[in-house]
Amino acid sequence: MTGEIRHEVRGIVLSRRTVGLDEWVDALARSPAEAAASNARAREAVERFLA
């Protein structure tokens, strides 16, 4: 089995690659953690700006 990993920005697919199911599941599991870390850094920057 295979999956597809896409890099998408504002609805436009910039790249795509076919990967094995194990790599696809790993990427899927990392995605929410990476988004949370990015959102936390953005929140901290806004808090510093407003302080």
C-alpha positions in Angstrom: 0.0 0.0 0.0 1.1 3.6 -0.6 0.0 7.0 0.4 0.7 10.5 -0.9 2.3 13.4 1.0 1.5 16.8 -0.4 2.9 20.2 0.5 -0.1 22.6 0.2 -0.2 26.3 0.7 -3.6 28.1 0.6 -5.2 25.3 -1.4 -2.4 25.1 -4.0 -0.4 21.9 -4.1 3.3 22.8 -4.4 4.7 19.3 -4.3 3.5 15.7 -3.9 5.3 12.4 -3.4 4.2 8.8 -3.1 5.4 7.1 0.0 4.9 3.8 1.8 2.1 3.5 4.2 4.4 3.5 7.3 6.0 6.8 6.2 2.5 8.3 5.5 1.2 7.3 9.0 4.3 8.8 10.6 3.8 12.1 8.7 0.1 12.1 9.6 1.0 11.6 13.3 3.6 14.5 13.3 1.3 17.0 11.6 -0.9 18.0 14.6 2.2 18.3 16.8 3.9 20.5 14.3 0.8 22.7 13.9 0.5 23.0 17.7 4.2 24.1 18.1 3.8 26.7 15.3 0.6 28.1 16.8 2.3 28.3 20.3 5.2 30.2 18.8 2.8 32.6 17.0 0.8 33.1 20.2 4.0 33.9 22.2 5.1 36.4 19.6 1.7 38.2 19.7 1.9 38.2 23.5 5.4 39.8 23.4 4.1 42.4 20.9 1.2 43.3 23.0 3.1 43.5 26.3 
